[in-house]
């Protein structure tokens, strides 16, 4: 069956082609060029941070953030188990140990009370993840970090445009990261951004992402760095996307509102927005009713041209991170029932109702 409704597809309706062609015409296609600076400057302005630097993807953004903070062997970083694996892999790259915490039942975000319980003498940082575009409870996490002398890192890969008490996520931590993969709210194809209000930290990140090249001496490298730079072509696409960010976010919220309307009276539970936050709805995620087989539902929908994805599996259940037995019951329960539905901004109300009518037609489930 041909897929009629993919889980996601980017909206490339602005100046993307124009800016990319400008890169090609100028021959500035690699790690230097005007679009890199413009994308960084405009992104920092949009989020509300002093500094932003582009990188080649969201995973290396996390790695750079932790390297710049000096996190390494012998350190522990507390992270939600219910996240995409990149959040945890980036901790492992540094030689530090990931310490998993459970989720909150209502928002699905990391549980700050569980965070406080997991702090040891080796804890160096808290890595919070704004899962599926809903902000974490930042006041609680900031208090825990401050009271225990810990760094706070925000993984905003899924949450550009999400807001907590009137401020963009990414502005609360010591350093924050974003992803611009093809399925993200705005995309560069592959790409990421590291943002901070700390100029010294920003300089360290820029230094490390460019092979540890000394600032004032050509071809002199005074640190072991990485080749984590974004290309000018990717930045050109990113700048064109950023120009449309408000429109894209508004359309995605409309999609979520249509899903909410289509789910009225059913047992499917849409990931809802809590008070004092703005959910950017990177994905429209539902909890399927108890007793419905998720794999059977997924197969049924594919046969009808509708693509879905399961919620992320808790990382503590994966072989590479399950050396010791752990239970995180809320995260496990959410992951077992969660499903991502088509969530791209080009969907219409009629599309949403067709999708949900198909979902509910399996064994006449409502």
Buried (B, 14 or more C-beta within 10 A) or exposed (E): EEEEBBBBBBBEEBBBEEBBEBBEEEEBBEBEBBBBBBBBEBBBEBBEBEBBBBBBBBBBBBBBBBBBBEBEEEBBBBBBBBBBBBBBBBBBBBEBBBBBBBBBEEBBBBBBEBBBEBBEEEBBBBBBBBBBBBBBBBEBBBEBBEEEEBBBBBBBBBBBBBBBEEEBBBBBBBBBBBBBBEBBBBBBBBBBBBBBBBEEBBBBBBBBBBBBBEEEEEEEEEEEBBEBBBBBBBBBBBBBBBBBBEEBBEBBBBBBBBBBEBBEEBBBBBBEBBEEBBBBBBBBBBBBBEEBEBEEBBEBBEEBBBBBBBBBBBBBBEEEBEEEEBEBEBBBBBBBBBBBBBBBBEBEBEBBBBBBEBBBEBEEBE
